[in-house]
């Protein structure tokens, strides 16, 4: 993945990945319950479907809370599939939660 992000954006992403919302969004995507897509500039993640239902507000796709750093951090790929790094993170979080 070629970095299209500034060093400041990468630092902001790293800090955000320490919070629960991105992990929850990643778990939702990994479960298959959420179908998401990236914005054209790869800076936002939009919720397309949840549990098989289209998610729209006045015809527009919704931004999924906490998901914006997932692509920048390598947790999801260009096709919004969870990467090996994303699966490792989820396994570590789920294994460490006990």
Helices and strands as residue ranges (DSSP letters): H 7-16, H 20-31, E 34-38, E 45-50, E 53-54, E 56-57, E 60-63, H 69-72, H 84-96
